[in-house]
Amino acid sequence: MTTILVTGGTGTLGRLVTERLRADGHDVRVLSRHTQPYAVDLRKGGTGLEAAVAGVDTIVHCATTQTGGDEKAAGNLIAAARRAGVGHLVYISIVGVDRVPFPYYRAKFAVEKLIEESGLGWTVLRTTQFHDLLVMLFKALTKLPVVLLPAGVRDQPVEVAEVAARLAELAAGAPAGRVEDMGGPEIRTFESLGRAYLKATGRRRAVLNVPLWGKAYRGFRSGGHLAPEHAVGKGTFEQYLAGR
């Protein structure tokens, strides 16, 4: 039986990865900032982190934050993993982190580089955006009487449970380096996705496509965050909405 540590193991993705690994018979530890016995802030590290990685065969690194600190957190995790003799570090990243100059993407790409240069056995999986993220975005945008969407931007949402299954599969295997990207089944305009959300939730709103500016917006408009050649996901956005 393999002992696997899942960082961010109570989050949207990490929770499902944990469930899948346990169902497959692995001994799984969950690390998050508020869950005992491994309540650890990776940005600070410390003795709690050392205890979490002790005796672990594989780490699945799902923990992340939109407020900064991912690089510091990864550095602490890598250092602790080295000291503990962890054999495999699996990291979930995002399609386009090397093409779209968005601050959060840059941080994810920097973490990829840290892992690649860590000296540990490693695997990196990049995926497109989860359905859950789009719903969170549209929920906020539809609070206004007019839904303002970025003009010319498309997305390729993927079902988080499918990503969790893939990560669990990778965690059970040998280090594989950068594996093939994982994208959702459809590339859709933001407008079509937004209208699907409005229909599913019974909201009536005007939709307005608004041109934006900046290098990140141009990167999204050009499709740098899409993986048309890796549209391997099965669940569509409408299917996800129907199941909510």
Buried (B, 14 or more C-beta within 10 A) or exposed (E): EBBBBBBBBBBBBBBBBBBBBBEBEBBBBBBBBEEEEBEBBBBEBEEBBBBBBBEBBBBBBBBBBEEEBBBBBBBBBBBBBBEBEBBBBBBBBBBBBBBBBBEBBBBBBBBBEBBBEBEBBBBBBBBBBBBBBBBEBBEEBBEEEEBBBBBBBBBBBBBBBBBBBBBBBBBBEEBBEBBEBBBBBBBBBBBBBBBBBBEBBEEEBEBEBEEBEEEBBBBBBBBBBBBEEBBBBEBBBBEBBEEE
